[in-house]
Amino acid sequence: MPRYRRQTVGDEAEFRLGMICAAALHIIVALIAIFGLPQLMEPPPEITEAVPVDMVADLSEKTNAPARVAAPKPEEKPAEPEKQDVPPPPPAPPKPPEPV
């Protein structure tokens, strides 16, 4: 016949601690299942295959940038003499009328 142990005050505290730990563990597992598992259930992304392309014509002449050409220097013009502010000459006097 099995012998039963007599319960003491410390046994109740251990029982409560065990129940709290078990409940916390179940909540953690449930949260992982709710938030973590849907990510694992998604289908993997599709991988597209590369399409090889053969170049028929040589495009190097069309795609290279043109060589830089130095801009021609502007020709130097002779300096014009500075114009002074001179008033225009007075108009010529009118001619006297000719006798008839």
C-alpha positions, 0 to 999 in steps of 0.5 A: 500500500502506498503511503501518502505524504502529509501536505504542509503550508510550503506545498501550496506555495510550490503548487502555485509557483508551478501553475504560474510557470506552466501558464506563462509557458503556455502563453509564450508558446501560443504567442509564438504560434500566432505571430511566428508560424504564419511567416513559416507558412508563406510560400517561398519567393519565386526565382526567375531565371536569367534570360541570355541576350546575344548582341548582334551589332557592335555597339561600342561606337554608339555607346562611348561618350565622344571625346572632349574637344577644346573650345576655340578661344575667341579672337581678340578684337582691337580695342575701340577708342573710348567715345567721349561725350561730345555734343553733336555739331550745330546744324548748318545755317540756312542758305539765303533765298536767291533773288529772282 
